Amino acid sequence: MQLKKEGRRNEYEKHKLQALNQPKKMVIQRKTEKVTRNGNGTNVQSNEKSLRRWIEVEVMVNVHEVGHEYEKQGQVYAYYINQL
């Protein structure tokens, strides 16, 4: 029962992280579009690359956090199995 509860909590955290990431993604997309319309070719490419790198870093951090939660859940599961 506790494992199910932990699984639901991890699933909730995953959705919460995705929900937090979506507005940031939209802001970055709007900024990219604005820079594309207002900037010249060289700055646009440089800014887009920089924004893409930041997005990639943020996604990697979020994936790492979710993976860490699943690892913790596996350890909790192993602990309870060993207790039986």
PyMOL Python script that loads the backbone (N, CA, C, O; Angstrom):
from pymol import cmd

cmd.read_pdbstr("""\
ATOM      1  N   MET A   1       0.823  -1.183   0.000  1.00  0.00           N
ATOM      2  CA  MET A   1       0.000   0.000   0.000  1.00  0.00           C
ATOM      3  C   MET A   1       0.880   1.264   0.000  1.00  0.00           C
ATOM      4  O   MET A   1       0.601   2.238  -0.699  1.00  0.00           O
ATOM      5  N   GLN A   2       1.947   1.212   0.807  1.00  0.00           N
ATOM      6  CA  GLN A   2       2.843   2.363   0.852  1.00  0.00           C
ATOM      7  C   GLN A   2       3.564   2.553  -0.476  1.00  0.00           C
ATOM      8  O   GLN A   2       3.821   3.681  -0.898  1.00  0.00           O
ATOM      9  N   LEU A   3       3.889   1.437  -1.134  1.00  0.00           N
ATOM     10  CA  LEU A   3       4.558   1.540  -2.430  1.00  0.00           C
ATOM     11  C   LEU A   3       3.641   2.178  -3.473  1.00  0.00           C
ATOM     12  O   LEU A   3       4.082   2.977  -4.299  1.00  0.00           O
ATOM     13  N   LYS A   4       2.363   1.815  -3.422  1.00  0.00           N
ATOM     14  CA  LYS A   4       1.407   2.437  -4.337  1.00  0.00           C
ATOM     15  C   LYS A   4       1.302   3.930  -4.067  1.00  0.00           C
ATOM     16  O   LYS A   4       1.261   4.745  -4.989  1.00  0.00           O
ATOM     17  N   LYS A   5       1.260   4.270  -2.790  1.00  0.00           N
ATOM     18  CA  LYS A   5       1.192   5.682  -2.408  1.00  0.00           C
ATOM     19  C   LYS A   5       2.431   6.424  -2.898  1.00  0.00           C
ATOM     20  O   LYS A   5       2.325   7.529  -3.430  1.00  0.00           O
ATOM     21  N   GLU A   6       3.604   5.821  -2.721  1.00  0.00           N
ATOM     22  CA  GLU A   6       4.861   6.416  -3.174  1.00  0.00           C
ATOM     23  C   GLU A   6       4.864   6.567  -4.699  1.00  0.00           C
ATOM     24  O   GLU A   6       5.323   7.579  -5.227  1.00  0.00           O
ATOM     25  N   GLY A   7       4.352   5.559  -5.396  1.00  0.00           N
ATOM     26  CA  GLY A   7       4.270   5.615  -6.859  1.00  0.00           C
ATOM     27  C   GLY A   7       3.364   6.744  -7.321  1.00  0.00           C
ATOM     28  O   GLY A   7       3.696   7.474  -8.255  1.00  0.00           O
ATOM     29  N   ARG A   8       2.225   6.885  -6.666  1.00  0.00           N
ATOM     30  CA  ARG A   8       1.307   7.982  -7.016  1.00  0.00           C
ATOM     31  C   ARG A   8       1.951   9.336  -6.752  1.00  0.00           C
ATOM     32  O   ARG A   8       1.785  10.277  -7.528  1.00  0.00           O
ATOM     33  N   ARG A   9       2.689   9.424  -5.645  1.00  0.00           N
ATOM     34  CA  ARG A   9       3.355  10.685  -5.319  1.00  0.00           C
ATOM     35  C   ARG A   9       4.430  11.011  -6.357  1.00  0.00           C
ATOM     36  O   ARG A   9       4.571  12.162  -6.771  1.00  0.00           O
ATOM     37  N   ASN A  10       5.174  10.011  -6.767  1.00  0.00           N
ATOM     38  CA  ASN A  10       6.195  10.235  -7.794  1.00  0.00           C
ATOM     39  C   ASN A  10       5.566  10.643  -9.124  1.00  0.00           C
ATOM     40  O   ASN A  10       6.083  11.512  -9.825  1.00  0.00           O
ATOM     41  N   GLU A  11       4.457  10.013  -9.457  1.00  0.00           N
ATOM     42  CA  GLU A  11       3.755  10.371 -10.695  1.00  0.00           C
ATOM     43  C   GLU A  11       3.248  11.813 -10.612  1.00  0.00           C
ATOM     44  O   GLU A  11       3.326  12.559 -11.587  1.00  0.00           O
ATOM     45  N   TYR A  12       2.733  12.197  -9.451  1.00  0.00           N
ATOM     46  CA  TYR A  12       2.281  13.569  -9.247  1.00  0.00           C
ATOM     47  C   TYR A  12       3.442  14.553  -9.400  1.00  0.00           C
ATOM     48  O   TYR A  12       3.301  15.590 -10.048  1.00  0.00           O
ATOM     49  N   GLU A  13       4.590  14.222  -8.799  1.00  0.00           N
ATOM     50  CA  GLU A  13       5.767  15.093  -8.897  1.00  0.00           C
ATOM     51  C   GLU A  13       6.218  15.232 -10.347  1.00  0.00           C
ATOM     52  O   GLU A  13       6.604  16.317 -10.780  1.00  0.00           O
ATOM     53  N   LYS A  14       6.170  14.139 -11.090  1.00  0.00           N
ATOM     54  CA  LYS A  14       6.553  14.166 -12.503  1.00  0.00           C
ATOM     55  C   LYS A  14       5.641  15.125 -13.272  1.00  0.00           C
ATOM     56  O   LYS A  14       6.117  15.960 -14.041  1.00  0.00           O
ATOM     57  N   HIS A  15       4.337  14.999 -13.059  1.00  0.00           N
ATOM     58  CA  HIS A  15       3.391  15.890 -13.749  1.00  0.00           C
ATOM     59  C   HIS A  15       3.572  17.332 -13.298  1.00  0.00           C
ATOM     60  O   HIS A  15       3.434  18.262 -14.093  1.00  0.00           O
ATOM     61  N   LYS A  16       3.880  17.511 -12.027  1.00  0.00           N
ATOM     62  CA  LYS A  16       4.100  18.860 -11.506  1.00  0.00           C
ATOM     63  C   LYS A  16       5.321  19.500 -12.177  1.00  0.00           C
ATOM     64  O   LYS A  16       5.277  20.672 -12.554  1.00  0.00           O
ATOM     65  N   LEU A  17       6.402  18.740 -12.326  1.00  0.00           N
ATOM     66  CA  LEU A  17       7.597  19.251 -12.995  1.00  0.00           C
ATOM     67  C   LEU A  17       7.306  19.586 -14.457  1.00  0.00           C
ATOM     68  O   LEU A  17       7.771  20.599 -14.979  1.00  0.00           O
ATOM     69  N   GLN A  18       6.534  18.723 -15.105  1.00  0.00           N
ATOM     70  CA  GLN A  18       6.170  18.998 -16.493  1.00  0.00           C
ATOM     71  C   GLN A  18       5.323  20.265 -16.583  1.00  0.00           C
ATOM     72  O   GLN A  18       5.503  21.073 -17.494  1.00  0.00           O
ATOM     73  N   ALA A  19       4.407  20.435 -15.647  1.00  0.00           N
ATOM     74  CA  ALA A  19       3.559  21.628 -15.645  1.00  0.00           C
ATOM     75  C   ALA A  19       4.382  22.891 -15.380  1.00  0.00           C
ATOM     76  O   ALA A  19       4.107  23.944 -15.954  1.00  0.00           O
ATOM     77  N   LEU A  20       5.380  22.785 -14.520  1.00  0.00           N
ATOM     78  CA  LEU A  20       6.246  23.933 -14.257  1.00  0.00           C
ATOM     79  C   LEU A  20       7.130  24.248 -15.457  1.00  0.00           C
ATOM     80  O   LEU A  20       7.454  25.409 -15.706  1.00  0.00           O
ATOM     81  N   ASN A  21       7.517  23.226 -16.191  1.00  0.00           N
ATOM     82  CA  ASN A  21       8.404  23.401 -17.330  1.00  0.00           C
ATOM     83  C   ASN A  21       7.680  24.023 -18.526  1.00  0.00           C
ATOM     84  O   ASN A  21       8.291  24.763 -19.297  1.00  0.00           O
ATOM     85  N   GLN A  22       6.397  23.737 -18.689  1.00  0.00           N
ATOM     86  CA  GLN A  22       5.646  24.200 -19.858  1.00  0.00           C
ATOM     87  C   GLN A  22       5.613  25.732 -19.968  1.00  0.00           C
ATOM     88  O   GLN A  22       5.899  26.247 -21.049  1.00  0.00           O
ATOM     89  N   PRO A  23       5.281  26.490 -18.909  1.00  0.00           N
ATOM     90  CA  PRO A  23       5.286  27.953 -19.050  1.00  0.00           C
ATOM     91  C   PRO A  23       6.674  28.502 -19.383  1.00  0.00           C
ATOM     92  O   PRO A  23       6.802  29.445 -20.164  1.00  0.00           O
ATOM     93  N   LYS A  24       7.712  27.910 -18.788  1.00  0.00           N
ATOM     94  CA  LYS A  24       9.072  28.354 -19.098  1.00  0.00           C
ATOM     95  C   LYS A  24       9.394  28.112 -20.558  1.00  0.00           C
ATOM     96  O   LYS A  24      10.018  28.943 -21.217  1.00  0.00           O
ATOM     97  N   LYS A  25       8.968  26.982 -21.049  1.00  0.00           N
ATOM     98  CA  LYS A  25       9.196  26.646 -22.456  1.00  0.00           C
ATOM     99  C   LYS A  25       8.495  27.658 -23.363  1.00  0.00           C
ATOM    100  O   LYS A  25       9.053  28.084 -24.374  1.00  0.00           O
ATOM    101  N   MET A  26       7.278  28.038 -23.000  1.00  0.00           N
ATOM    102  CA  MET A  26       6.524  28.998 -23.802  1.00  0.00           C
ATOM    103  C   MET A  26       7.187  30.381 -23.769  1.00  0.00           C
ATOM    104  O   MET A  26       7.239  31.067 -24.790  1.00  0.00           O
ATOM    105  N   VAL A  27       7.686  30.787 -22.611  1.00  0.00           N
ATOM    106  CA  VAL A  27       8.376  32.082 -22.494  1.00  0.00           C
ATOM    107  C   VAL A  27       9.613  32.090 -23.381  1.00  0.00           C
ATOM    108  O   VAL A  27       9.858  33.050 -24.111  1.00  0.00           O
ATOM    109  N   ILE A  28      10.383  31.019 -23.312  1.00  0.00           N
ATOM    110  CA  ILE A  28      11.596  30.935 -24.133  1.00  0.00           C
ATOM    111  C   ILE A  28      11.235  30.942 -25.610  1.00  0.00           C
ATOM    112  O   ILE A  28      11.937  31.554 -26.415  1.00  0.00           O
ATOM    113  N   GLN A  29      10.154  30.271 -25.973  1.00  0.00           N
ATOM    114  CA  GLN A  29       9.720  30.259 -27.365  1.00  0.00           C
ATOM    115  C   GLN A  29       9.332  31.667 -27.817  1.00  0.00           C
ATOM    116  O   GLN A  29       9.689  32.084 -28.919  1.00  0.00           O
ATOM    117  N   ARG A  30       8.601  32.402 -26.971  1.00  0.00           N
ATOM    118  CA  ARG A  30       8.221  33.774 -27.326  1.00  0.00           C
ATOM    119  C   ARG A  30       9.447  34.666 -27.459  1.00  0.00           C
ATOM    120  O   ARG A  30       9.536  35.487 -28.372  1.00  0.00           O
ATOM    121  N   LYS A  31      10.403  34.493 -26.528  1.00  0.00           N
ATOM    122  CA  LYS A  31      11.628  35.286 -26.609  1.00  0.00           C
ATOM    123  C   LYS A  31      12.389  34.980 -27.888  1.00  0.00           C
ATOM    124  O   LYS A  31      12.921  35.882 -28.535  1.00  0.00           O
ATOM    125  N   THR A  32      12.438  33.725 -28.243  1.00  0.00           N
ATOM    126  CA  THR A  32      13.124  33.323 -29.475  1.00  0.00           C
ATOM    127  C   THR A  32      12.450  33.953 -30.685  1.00  0.00           C
ATOM    128  O   THR A  32      13.123  34.458 -31.583  1.00  0.00           O
ATOM    129  N   GLU A  33      11.122  33.923 -30.709  1.00  0.00           N
ATOM    130  CA  GLU A  33      10.392  34.526 -31.828  1.00  0.00           C
ATOM    131  C   GLU A  33      10.628  36.029 -31.891  1.00  0.00           C
ATOM    132  O   GLU A  33      10.792  36.591 -32.975  1.00  0.00           O
ATOM    133  N   LYS A  34      10.646  36.680 -30.732  1.00  0.00           N
ATOM    134  CA  LYS A  34      10.874  38.131 -30.678  1.00  0.00           C
ATOM    135  C   LYS A  34      12.265  38.471 -31.198  1.00  0.00           C
ATOM    136  O   LYS A  34      12.436  39.400 -31.987  1.00  0.00           O
ATOM    137  N   VAL A  35      13.258  37.703 -30.745  1.00  0.00           N
ATOM    138  CA  VAL A  35      14.629  37.938 -31.196  1.00  0.00           C
ATOM    139  C   VAL A  35      14.737  37.706 -32.692  1.00  0.00           C
ATOM    140  O   VAL A  35      15.434  38.439 -33.393  1.00  0.00           O
ATOM    141  N   THR A  36      14.047  36.687 -33.176  1.00  0.00           N
ATOM    142  CA  THR A  36      14.090  36.385 -34.606  1.00  0.00           C
ATOM    143  C   THR A  36      13.524  37.545 -35.418  1.00  0.00           C
ATOM    144  O   THR A  36      14.061  37.893 -36.470  1.00  0.00           O
ATOM    145  N   ARG A  37      12.443  38.140 -34.930  1.00  0.00           N
ATOM    146  CA  ARG A  37      11.823  39.250 -35.664  1.00  0.00           C
ATOM    147  C   ARG A  37      12.642  40.536 -35.565  1.00  0.00           C
ATOM    148  O   ARG A  37      12.699  41.303 -36.526  1.00  0.00           O
ATOM    149  N   ASN A  38      13.280  40.782 -34.412  1.00  0.00           N
ATOM    150  CA  ASN A  38      13.962  42.054 -34.181  1.00  0.00           C
ATOM    151  C   ASN A  38      15.466  42.031 -34.458  1.00  0.00           C
ATOM    152  O   ASN A  38      16.049  43.075 -34.751  1.00  0.00           O
ATOM    153  N   GLY A  39      16.086  40.894 -34.373  1.00  0.00           N
ATOM    154  CA  GLY A  39      17.536  40.825 -34.459  1.00  0.00           C
ATOM    155  C   GLY A  39      18.035  40.630 -35.875  1.00  0.00           C
ATOM    156  O   GLY A  39      17.259  40.417 -36.806  1.00  0.00           O
ATOM    157  N   ASN A  40      19.371  40.708 -36.021  1.00  0.00           N
ATOM    158  CA  ASN A  40      19.947  40.374 -37.316  1.00  0.00           C
ATOM    159  C   ASN A  40      20.331  38.908 -37.315  1.00  0.00           C
ATOM    160  O   ASN A  40      20.207  38.240 -36.288  1.00  0.00           O
ATOM    161  N   GLY A  41      20.787  38.401 -38.424  1.00  0.00           N
ATOM    162  CA  GLY A  41      21.029  36.972 -38.590  1.00  0.00           C
ATOM    163  C   GLY A  41      22.006  36.374 -37.603  1.00  0.00           C
ATOM    164  O   GLY A  41      21.728  35.307 -37.055  1.00  0.00           O
ATOM    165  N   THR A  42      23.127  37.003 -37.351  1.00  0.00           N
ATOM    166  CA  THR A  42      24.153  36.450 -36.475  1.00  0.00           C
ATOM    167  C   THR A  42      23.674  36.394 -35.034  1.00  0.00           C
ATOM    168  O   THR A  42      23.822  35.369 -34.368  1.00  0.00           O
ATOM    169  N   ASN A  43      23.099  37.494 -34.545  1.00  0.00           N
ATOM    170  CA  ASN A  43      22.614  37.519 -33.169  1.00  0.00           C
ATOM    171  C   ASN A  43      21.478  36.530 -32.964  1.00  0.00           C
ATOM    172  O   ASN A  43      21.382  35.891 -31.916  1.00  0.00           O
ATOM    173  N   VAL A  44      20.630  36.407 -33.954  1.00  0.00           N
ATOM    174  CA  VAL A  44      19.499  35.488 -33.845  1.00  0.00           C
ATOM    175  C   VAL A  44      20.004  34.070 -33.653  1.00  0.00           C
ATOM    176  O   VAL A  44      19.538  33.355 -32.765  1.00  0.00           O
ATOM    177  N   GLN A  45      20.950  33.661 -34.477  1.00  0.00           N
ATOM    178  CA  GLN A  45      21.470  32.298 -34.371  1.00  0.00           C
ATOM    179  C   GLN A  45      22.154  32.085 -33.027  1.00  0.00           C
ATOM    180  O   GLN A  45      21.985  31.040 -32.398  1.00  0.00           O
ATOM    181  N   SER A  46      22.919  33.064 -32.593  1.00  0.00           N
ATOM    182  CA  SER A  46      23.617  32.951 -31.308  1.00  0.00           C
ATOM    183  C   SER A  46      22.618  32.873 -30.164  1.00  0.00           C
ATOM    184  O   SER A  46      22.770  32.038 -29.271  1.00  0.00           O
ATOM    185  N   ASN A  47      21.602  33.725 -30.173  1.00  0.00           N
ATOM    186  CA  ASN A  47      20.591  33.726 -29.115  1.00  0.00           C
ATOM    187  C   ASN A  47      19.793  32.436 -29.112  1.00  0.00           C
ATOM    188  O   ASN A  47      19.502  31.887 -28.049  1.00  0.00           O
ATOM    189  N   GLU A  48      19.438  31.951 -30.286  1.00  0.00           N
ATOM    190  CA  GLU A  48      18.675  30.703 -30.364  1.00  0.00           C
ATOM    191  C   GLU A  48      19.489  29.540 -29.814  1.00  0.00           C
ATOM    192  O   GLU A  48      18.961  28.703 -29.082  1.00  0.00           O
ATOM    193  N   LYS A  49      20.771  29.483 -30.162  1.00  0.00           N
ATOM    194  CA  LYS A  49      21.623  28.406 -29.645  1.00  0.00           C
ATOM    195  C   LYS A  49      21.721  28.488 -28.127  1.00  0.00           C
ATOM    196  O   LYS A  49      21.653  27.470 -27.438  1.00  0.00           O
ATOM    197  N   SER A  50      21.880  29.699 -27.610  1.00  0.00           N
ATOM    198  CA  SER A  50      21.980  29.883 -26.170  1.00  0.00           C
ATOM    199  C   SER A  50      20.687  29.455 -25.475  1.00  0.00           C
ATOM    200  O   SER A  50      20.725  28.758 -24.461  1.00  0.00           O
ATOM    201  N   LEU A  51      19.556  29.869 -26.018  1.00  0.00           N
ATOM    202  CA  LEU A  51      18.275  29.491 -25.430  1.00  0.00           C
ATOM    203  C   LEU A  51      18.063  27.987 -25.496  1.00  0.00           C
ATOM    204  O   LEU A  51      17.563  27.388 -24.543  1.00  0.00           O
ATOM    205  N   ARG A  52      18.436  27.380 -26.599  1.00  0.00           N
ATOM    206  CA  ARG A  52      18.284  25.924 -26.728  1.00  0.00           C
ATOM    207  C   ARG A  52      19.153  25.197 -25.700  1.00  0.00           C
ATOM    208  O   ARG A  52      18.728  24.197 -25.120  1.00  0.00           O
ATOM    209  N   ARG A  53      20.365  25.699 -25.476  1.00  0.00           N
ATOM    210  CA  ARG A  53      21.237  25.072 -24.475  1.00  0.00           C
ATOM    211  C   ARG A  53      20.612  25.157 -23.088  1.00  0.00           C
ATOM    212  O   ARG A  53      20.637  24.189 -22.328  1.00  0.00           O
ATOM    213  N   TRP A  54      20.048  26.322 -22.762  1.00  0.00           N
ATOM    214  CA  TRP A  54      19.412  26.479 -21.452  1.00  0.00           C
ATOM    215  C   TRP A  54      18.222  25.544 -21.307  1.00  0.00           C
ATOM    216  O   TRP A  54      18.013  24.966 -20.241  1.00  0.00           O
ATOM    217  N   ILE A  55      17.447  25.392 -22.363  1.00  0.00           N
ATOM    218  CA  ILE A  55      16.305  24.469 -22.331  1.00  0.00           C
ATOM    219  C   ILE A  55      16.797  23.052 -22.100  1.00  0.00           C
ATOM    220  O   ILE A  55      16.243  22.320 -21.280  1.00  0.00           O
ATOM    221  N   GLU A  56      17.848  22.664 -22.832  1.00  0.00           N
ATOM    222  CA  GLU A  56      18.388  21.318 -22.679  1.00  0.00           C
ATOM    223  C   GLU A  56      18.871  21.076 -21.253  1.00  0.00           C
ATOM    224  O   GLU A  56      18.643  20.003 -20.693  1.00  0.00           O
ATOM    225  N   VAL A  57      19.535  22.065 -20.665  1.00  0.00           N
ATOM    226  CA  VAL A  57      20.024  21.926 -19.287  1.00  0.00           C
ATOM    227  C   VAL A  57      18.850  21.772 -18.332  1.00  0.00           C
ATOM    228  O   VAL A  57      18.875  20.920 -17.444  1.00  0.00           O
ATOM    229  N   GLU A  58      17.834  22.585 -18.511  1.00  0.00           N
ATOM    230  CA  GLU A  58      16.678  22.521 -17.620  1.00  0.00           C
ATOM    231  C   GLU A  58      15.972  21.172 -17.739  1.00  0.00           C
ATOM    232  O   GLU A  58      15.561  20.592 -16.734  1.00  0.00           O
ATOM    233  N   VAL A  59      15.834  20.681 -18.952  1.00  0.00           N
ATOM    234  CA  VAL A  59      15.196  19.380 -19.161  1.00  0.00           C
ATOM    235  C   VAL A  59      16.037  18.281 -18.510  1.00  0.00           C
ATOM    236  O   VAL A  59      15.494  17.385 -17.863  1.00  0.00           O
ATOM    237  N   MET A  60      17.354  18.346 -18.680  1.00  0.00           N
ATOM    238  CA  MET A  60      18.223  17.330 -18.069  1.00  0.00           C
ATOM    239  C   MET A  60      18.105  17.342 -16.551  1.00  0.00           C
ATOM    240  O   MET A  60      18.094  16.283 -15.923  1.00  0.00           O
ATOM    241  N   VAL A  61      18.019  18.522 -15.959  1.00  0.00           N
ATOM    242  CA  VAL A  61      17.870  18.620 -14.506  1.00  0.00           C
ATOM    243  C   VAL A  61      16.543  18.001 -14.071  1.00  0.00           C
ATOM    244  O   VAL A  61      16.493  17.250 -13.097  1.00  0.00           O
ATOM    245  N   ASN A  62      15.477  18.318 -14.790  1.00  0.00           N
ATOM    246  CA  ASN A  62      14.166  17.751 -14.456  1.00  0.00           C
ATOM    247  C   ASN A  62      14.168  16.233 -14.593  1.00  0.00           C
ATOM    248  O   ASN A  62      13.620  15.533 -13.743  1.00  0.00           O
ATOM    249  N   VAL A  63      14.776  15.726 -15.650  1.00  0.00           N
ATOM    250  CA  VAL A  63      14.853  14.274 -15.851  1.00  0.00           C
ATOM    251  C   VAL A  63      15.652  13.638 -14.720  1.00  0.00           C
ATOM    252  O   VAL A  63      15.283  12.579 -14.213  1.00  0.00           O
ATOM    253  N   HIS A  64      16.739  14.280 -14.329  1.00  0.00           N
ATOM    254  CA  HIS A  64      17.557  13.753 -13.229  1.00  0.00           C
ATOM    255  C   HIS A  64      16.744  13.699 -11.936  1.00  0.00           C
ATOM    256  O   HIS A  64      16.817  12.717 -11.197  1.00  0.00           O
ATOM    257  N   GLU A  65      15.976  14.740 -11.664  1.00  0.00           N
ATOM    258  CA  GLU A  65      15.171  14.771 -10.438  1.00  0.00           C
ATOM    259  C   GLU A  65      14.132  13.655 -10.434  1.00  0.00           C
ATOM    260  O   GLU A  65      13.933  12.993  -9.415  1.00  0.00           O
ATOM    261  N   VAL A  66      13.474  13.449 -11.564  1.00  0.00           N
ATOM    262  CA  VAL A  66      12.478  12.376 -11.657  1.00  0.00           C
ATOM    263  C   VAL A  66      13.162  11.021 -11.500  1.00  0.00           C
ATOM    264  O   VAL A  66      12.655  10.145 -10.799  1.00  0.00           O
ATOM    265  N   GLY A  67      14.308  10.847 -12.149  1.00  0.00           N
ATOM    266  CA  GLY A  67      15.047   9.589 -12.014  1.00  0.00           C
ATOM    267  C   GLY A  67      15.459   9.329 -10.578  1.00  0.00           C
ATOM    268  O   GLY A  67      15.409   8.192 -10.107  1.00  0.00           O
ATOM    269  N   HIS A  68      15.864  10.374  -9.886  1.00  0.00           N
ATOM    270  CA  HIS A  68      16.251  10.244  -8.482  1.00  0.00           C
ATOM    271  C   HIS A  68      15.059   9.793  -7.637  1.00  0.00           C
ATOM    272  O   HIS A  68      15.207   8.952  -6.751  1.00  0.00           O
ATOM    273  N   GLU A  69      13.898  10.344  -7.908  1.00  0.00           N
ATOM    274  CA  GLU A  69      12.698   9.939  -7.170  1.00  0.00           C
ATOM    275  C   GLU A  69      12.368   8.474  -7.414  1.00  0.00           C
ATOM    276  O   GLU A  69      12.000   7.759  -6.482  1.00  0.00           O
ATOM    277  N   TYR A  70      12.494   8.020  -8.657  1.00  0.00           N
ATOM    278  CA  TYR A  70      12.233   6.614  -8.959  1.00  0.00           C
ATOM    279  C   TYR A  70      13.272   5.711  -8.296  1.00  0.00           C
ATOM    280  O   TYR A  70      12.945   4.612  -7.849  1.00  0.00           O
ATOM    281  N   GLU A  71      14.506   6.166  -8.232  1.00  0.00           N
ATOM    282  CA  GLU A  71      15.547   5.396  -7.552  1.00  0.00           C
ATOM    283  C   GLU A  71      15.214   5.265  -6.071  1.00  0.00           C
ATOM    284  O   GLU A  71      15.357   4.187  -5.496  1.00  0.00           O
ATOM    285  N   LYS A  72      14.770   6.358  -5.451  1.00  0.00           N
ATOM    286  CA  LYS A  72      14.374   6.315  -4.042  1.00  0.00           C
ATOM    287  C   LYS A  72      13.211   5.341  -3.847  1.00  0.00           C
ATOM    288  O   LYS A  72      13.168   4.589  -2.874  1.00  0.00           O
ATOM    289  N   GLN A  73      12.274   5.371  -4.790  1.00  0.00           N
ATOM    290  CA  GLN A  73      11.130   4.472  -4.693  1.00  0.00           C
ATOM    291  C   GLN A  73      11.597   3.019  -4.769  1.00  0.00           C
ATOM    292  O   GLN A  73      11.089   2.167  -4.040  1.00  0.00           O
ATOM    293  N   GLY A  74      12.550   2.734  -5.635  1.00  0.00           N
ATOM    294  CA  GLY A  74      13.090   1.379  -5.737  1.00  0.00           C
ATOM    295  C   GLY A  74      13.779   0.948  -4.454  1.00  0.00           C
ATOM    296  O   GLY A  74      13.673  -0.211  -4.052  1.00  0.00           O
ATOM    297  N   GLN A  75      14.479   1.864  -3.811  1.00  0.00           N
ATOM    298  CA  GLN A  75      15.136   1.542  -2.545  1.00  0.00           C
ATOM    299  C   GLN A  75      14.120   1.267  -1.448  1.00  0.00           C
ATOM    300  O   GLN A  75      14.304   0.366  -0.630  1.00  0.00           O
ATOM    301  N   VAL A  76      13.053   2.047  -1.437  1.00  0.00           N
ATOM    302  CA  VAL A  76      11.988   1.823  -0.448  1.00  0.00           C
ATOM    303  C   VAL A  76      11.358   0.455  -0.689  1.00  0.00           C
ATOM    304  O   VAL A  76      11.103  -0.295   0.253  1.00  0.00           O
ATOM    305  N   TYR A  77      11.112   0.139  -1.951  1.00  0.00           N
ATOM    306  CA  TYR A  77      10.529  -1.155  -2.308  1.00  0.00           C
ATOM    307  C   TYR A  77      11.447  -2.295  -1.855  1.00  0.00           C
ATOM    308  O   TYR A  77      10.982  -3.271  -1.265  1.00  0.00           O
ATOM    309  N   ALA A  78      12.750  -2.172  -2.130  1.00  0.00           N
ATOM    310  CA  ALA A  78      13.710  -3.210  -1.744  1.00  0.00           C
ATOM    311  C   ALA A  78      13.732  -3.360  -0.216  1.00  0.00           C
ATOM    312  O   ALA A  78      13.812  -4.474   0.301  1.00  0.00           O
ATOM    313  N   TYR A  79      13.661  -2.244   0.491  1.00  0.00           N
ATOM    314  CA  TYR A  79      13.654  -2.297   1.951  1.00  0.00           C
ATOM    315  C   TYR A  79      12.452  -3.083   2.465  1.00  0.00           C
ATOM    316  O   TYR A  79      12.592  -3.938   3.339  1.00  0.00           O
ATOM    317  N   TYR A  80      11.276  -2.794   1.924  1.00  0.00           N
ATOM    318  CA  TYR A  80      10.072  -3.495   2.386  1.00  0.00           C
ATOM    319  C   TYR A  80      10.093  -4.957   1.997  1.00  0.00           C
ATOM    320  O   TYR A  80       9.609  -5.797   2.755  1.00  0.00           O
ATOM    321  N   ILE A  81      10.634  -5.282   0.847  1.00  0.00           N
ATOM    322  CA  ILE A  81      10.735  -6.684   0.439  1.00  0.00           C
ATOM    323  C   ILE A  81      11.665  -7.431   1.391  1.00  0.00           C
ATOM    324  O   ILE A  81      11.380  -8.565   1.779  1.00  0.00           O
ATOM    325  N   ASN A  82      12.761  -6.807   1.764  1.00  0.00           N
ATOM    326  CA  ASN A  82      13.715  -7.444   2.682  1.00  0.00           C
ATOM    327  C   ASN A  82      13.122  -7.608   4.083  1.00  0.00           C
ATOM    328  O   ASN A  82      13.515  -8.514   4.819  1.00  0.00           O
ATOM    329  N   GLN A  83      12.189  -6.748   4.453  1.00  0.00           N
ATOM    330  CA  GLN A  83      11.568  -6.839   5.769  1.00  0.00           C
ATOM    331  C   GLN A  83      10.561  -7.987   5.861  1.00  0.00           C
ATOM    332  O   GLN A  83      10.240  -8.465   6.949  1.00  0.00           O
ATOM    333  N   LEU A  84      10.069  -8.421   4.689  1.00  0.00           N
ATOM    334  CA  LEU A  84       9.070  -9.498   4.692  1.00  0.00           C
ATOM    335  C   LEU A  84       9.723 -10.795   4.913  1.00  0.00           C
ATOM    336  O   LEU A  84       9.051 -11.826   4.950  1.00  0.00           O
TER     337      LEU A  84
END
""", "prot")
cmd.dss("prot")
cmd.show_as("cartoon", "prot")
cmd.util.cbc("prot")
cmd.orient("prot")
